[in-house]
Amino acid sequence: VLRNVKLSGSIPTDIWSYQELKH
């Protein structure tokens, strides 16, 4: 997912994914 987000270039989504991983 993180890779997909990076490809999309969505900063807000990246943060969301990061939080999910931390969880």
mmCIF file as Biopython writes it, N, C-alpha, C and O atoms, coordinates in Angstrom:
data_model
#
loop_
_atom_site.group_PDB
_atom_site.id
_atom_site.type_symbol
_atom_site.label_atom_id
_atom_site.label_alt_id
_atom_site.label_comp_id
_atom_site.label_asym_id
_atom_site.label_entity_id
_atom_site.label_seq_id
_atom_site.pdbx_PDB_ins_code
_atom_site.Cartn_x
_atom_site.Cartn_y
_atom_site.Cartn_z
_atom_site.occupancy
_atom_site.B_iso_or_equiv
_atom_site.auth_seq_id
_atom_site.auth_asym_id
_atom_site.pdbx_PDB_model_num
ATOM 1  N N  . VAL A ? 1  ? 0.858  -1.201 0.000  1.0 0.0 1  A 1 
ATOM 2  C CA . VAL A ? 1  ? 0.000  0.000  0.000  1.0 0.0 1  A 1 
ATOM 3  C C  . VAL A ? 1  ? 0.887  1.242  0.000  1.0 0.0 1  A 1 
ATOM 4  O O  . VAL A ? 1  ? 0.640  2.200  -0.732 1.0 0.0 1  A 1 
ATOM 5  N N  . LEU A ? 2  ? 1.926  1.206  0.836  1.0 0.0 2  A 1 
ATOM 6  C CA . LEU A ? 2  ? 2.819  2.371  0.929  1.0 0.0 2  A 1 
ATOM 7  C C  . LEU A ? 2  ? 3.385  2.702  -0.452 1.0 0.0 2  A 1 
ATOM 8  O O  . LEU A ? 2  ? 3.487  3.869  -0.832 1.0 0.0 2  A 1 
ATOM 9  N N  . ARG A ? 3  ? 3.752  1.653  -1.197 1.0 0.0 3  A 1 
ATOM 10 C CA . ARG A ? 3  ? 4.324  1.878  -2.529 1.0 0.0 3  A 1 
ATOM 11 C C  . ARG A ? 3  ? 3.285  2.532  -3.430 1.0 0.0 3  A 1 
ATOM 12 O O  . ARG A ? 3  ? 3.584  3.458  -4.184 1.0 0.0 3  A 1 
ATOM 13 N N  . ASN A ? 4  ? 2.050  2.024  -3.332 1.0 0.0 4  A 1 
ATOM 14 C CA . ASN A ? 4  ? 0.976  2.569  -4.166 1.0 0.0 4  A 1 
ATOM 15 C C  . ASN A ? 4  ? 0.777  4.045  -3.845 1.0 0.0 4  A 1 
ATOM 16 O O  . ASN A ? 4  ? 0.599  4.874  -4.737 1.0 0.0 4  A 1 
ATOM 17 N N  . VAL A ? 5  ? 0.810  4.352  -2.558 1.0 0.0 5  A 1 
ATOM 18 C CA . VAL A ? 5  ? 0.613  5.740  -2.122 1.0 0.0 5  A 1 
ATOM 19 C C  . VAL A ? 5  ? 1.722  6.614  -2.680 1.0 0.0 5  A 1 
ATOM 20 O O  . VAL A ? 5  ? 1.477  7.711  -3.182 1.0 0.0 5  A 1 
ATOM 21 N N  . LYS A ? 6  ? 2.939  6.113  -2.584 1.0 0.0 6  A 1 
ATOM 22 C CA . LYS A ? 6  ? 4.095  6.894  -3.059 1.0 0.0 6  A 1 
ATOM 23 C C  . LYS A ? 6  ? 3.928  7.155  -4.559 1.0 0.0 6  A 1 
ATOM 24 O O  . LYS A ? 6  ? 4.212  8.250  -5.045 1.0 0.0 6  A 1 
ATOM 25 N N  . LEU A ? 7  ? 3.467  6.139  -5.278 1.0 0.0 7  A 1 
ATOM 26 C CA . LEU A ? 7  ? 3.279  6.292  -6.722 1.0 0.0 7  A 1 
ATOM 27 C C  . LEU A ? 7  ? 2.224  7.356  -6.987 1.0 0.0 7  A 1 
ATOM 28 O O  . LEU A ? 7  ? 2.360  8.181  -7.891 1.0 0.0 7  A 1 
ATOM 29 N N  . SER A ? 8  ? 1.174  7.318  -6.183 1.0 0.0 8  A 1 
ATOM 30 C CA . SER A ? 8  ? 0.082  8.286  -6.343 1.0 0.0 8  A 1 
ATOM 31 C C  . SER A ? 8  ? 0.578  9.687  -5.974 1.0 0.0 8  A 1 
ATOM 32 O O  . SER A ? 8  ? 0.145  10.684 -6.552 1.0 0.0 8  A 1 
ATOM 33 N N  . GLY A ? 9  ? 1.481  9.743  -5.013 1.0 0.0 9  A 1 
ATOM 34 C CA . GLY A ? 9  ? 2.019  11.033 -4.581 1.0 0.0 9  A 1 
ATOM 35 C C  . GLY A ? 9  ? 1.057  11.730 -3.643 1.0 0.0 9  A 1 
ATOM 36 O O  . GLY A ? 9  ? 0.911  12.951 -3.677 1.0 0.0 9  A 1 
ATOM 37 N N  . SER A ? 10 ? 0.397  10.938 -2.801 1.0 0.0 10 A 1 
ATOM 38 C CA . SER A ? 10 ? -0.572 11.539 -1.864 1.0 0.0 10 A 1 
ATOM 39 C C  . SER A ? 10 ? 0.054  11.638 -0.478 1.0 0.0 10 A 1 
ATOM 40 O O  . SER A ? 10 ? 0.265  10.622 0.184  1.0 0.0 10 A 1 
ATOM 41 N N  . ILE A ? 11 ? 0.348  12.839 -0.044 1.0 0.0 11 A 1 
ATOM 42 C CA . ILE A ? 11 ? 0.971  13.015 1.277  1.0 0.0 11 A 1 
ATOM 43 C C  . ILE A ? 11 ? 0.011  12.580 2.392  1.0 0.0 11 A 1 
ATOM 44 O O  . ILE A ? 11 ? 0.414  11.813 3.266  1.0 0.0 11 A 1 
ATOM 45 N N  . PRO A ? 12 ? -1.235 13.041 2.388  1.0 0.0 12 A 1 
ATOM 46 C CA . PRO A ? 12 ? -2.199 12.681 3.441  1.0 0.0 12 A 1 
ATOM 47 C C  . PRO A ? 12 ? -2.397 11.173 3.519  1.0 0.0 12 A 1 
ATOM 48 O O  . PRO A ? 12 ? -2.479 10.606 4.608  1.0 0.0 12 A 1 
ATOM 49 N N  . THR A ? 13 ? -2.471 10.532 2.369  1.0 0.0 13 A 1 
ATOM 50 C CA . THR A ? 13 ? -2.668 9.081  2.351  1.0 0.0 13 A 1 
ATOM 51 C C  . THR A ? 13 ? -1.437 8.385  2.931  1.0 0.0 13 A 1 
ATOM 52 O O  . THR A ? 13 ? -1.553 7.386  3.642  1.0 0.0 13 A 1 
ATOM 53 N N  . ASP A ? 14 ? -0.257 8.926  2.617  1.0 0.0 14 A 1 
ATOM 54 C CA . ASP A ? 14 ? 0.985  8.333  3.129  1.0 0.0 14 A 1 
ATOM 55 C C  . ASP A ? 14 ? 0.953  8.318  4.654  1.0 0.0 14 A 1 
ATOM 56 O O  . ASP A ? 14 ? 1.311  7.323  5.285  1.0 0.0 14 A 1 
ATOM 57 N N  . ILE A ? 15 ? 0.520  9.434  5.234  1.0 0.0 15 A 1 
ATOM 58 C CA . ILE A ? 15 ? 0.464  9.529  6.698  1.0 0.0 15 A 1 
ATOM 59 C C  . ILE A ? 15 ? -0.513 8.491  7.236  1.0 0.0 15 A 1 
ATOM 60 O O  . ILE A ? 15 ? -0.239 7.817  8.229  1.0 0.0 15 A 1 
ATOM 61 N N  . TRP A ? 16 ? -1.654 8.373  6.567  1.0 0.0 16 A 1 
ATOM 62 C CA . TRP A ? 16 ? -2.674 7.417  7.025  1.0 0.0 16 A 1 
ATOM 63 C C  . TRP A ? 16 ? -2.084 6.007  7.018  1.0 0.0 16 A 1 
ATOM 64 O O  . TRP A ? 16 ? -2.224 5.259  7.985  1.0 0.0 16 A 1 
ATOM 65 N N  . SER A ? 17 ? -1.428 5.660  5.919  1.0 0.0 17 A 1 
ATOM 66 C CA . SER A ? 17 ? -0.824 4.324  5.798  1.0 0.0 17 A 1 
ATOM 67 C C  . SER A ? 17 ? 0.211  4.127  6.903  1.0 0.0 17 A 1 
ATOM 68 O O  . SER A ? 17 ? 0.290  3.059  7.510  1.0 0.0 17 A 1 
ATOM 69 N N  . TYR A ? 18 ? 0.990  5.153  7.152  1.0 0.0 18 A 1 
ATOM 70 C CA . TYR A ? 18 ? 2.037  5.070  8.179  1.0 0.0 18 A 1 
ATOM 71 C C  . TYR A ? 18 ? 1.404  4.783  9.540  1.0 0.0 18 A 1 
ATOM 72 O O  . TYR A ? 18 ? 1.882  3.934  10.291 1.0 0.0 18 A 1 
ATOM 73 N N  . GLN A ? 19 ? 0.327  5.500  9.847  1.0 0.0 19 A 1 
ATOM 74 C CA . GLN A ? 19 ? -0.354 5.301  11.135 1.0 0.0 19 A 1 
ATOM 75 C C  . GLN A ? 19 ? -0.860 3.862  11.214 1.0 0.0 19 A 1 
ATOM 76 O O  . GLN A ? 19 ? -0.749 3.212  12.253 1.0 0.0 19 A 1 
ATOM 77 N N  . GLU A ? 20 ? -1.411 3.379  10.115 1.0 0.0 20 A 1 
ATOM 78 C CA . GLU A ? 20 ? -1.956 2.012  10.094 1.0 0.0 20 A 1 
ATOM 79 C C  . GLU A ? 20 ? -0.837 1.019  10.402 1.0 0.0 20 A 1 
ATOM 80 O O  . GLU A ? 20 ? -1.032 0.070  11.161 1.0 0.0 20 A 1 
ATOM 81 N N  . LEU A ? 21 ? 0.323  1.241  9.814  1.0 0.0 21 A 1 
ATOM 82 C CA . LEU A ? 21 ? 1.457  0.339  10.038 1.0 0.0 21 A 1 
ATOM 83 C C  . LEU A ? 21 ? 1.881  0.405  11.500 1.0 0.0 21 A 1 
ATOM 84 O O  . LEU A ? 21 ? 2.182  -0.618 12.116 1.0 0.0 21 A 1 
ATOM 85 N N  . LYS A ? 22 ? 1.900  1.601  12.041 1.0 0.0 22 A 1 
ATOM 86 C CA . LYS A ? 22 ? 2.296  1.774  13.448 1.0 0.0 22 A 1 
ATOM 87 C C  . LYS A ? 22 ? 1.311  1.037  14.349 1.0 0.0 22 A 1 
ATOM 88 O O  . LYS A ? 22 ? 1.695  0.428  15.347 1.0 0.0 22 A 1 
ATOM 89 N N  . HIS A ? 23 ? 0.049  1.102  13.983 1.0 0.0 23 A 1 
ATOM 90 C CA . HIS A ? 23 ? -0.989 0.440  14.768 1.0 0.0 23 A 1 
ATOM 91 C C  . HIS A ? 23 ? -0.692 -1.049 14.770 1.0 0.0 23 A 1 
ATOM 92 O O  . HIS A ? 23 ? -1.433 -1.826 15.371 1.0 0.0 23 A 1 
#
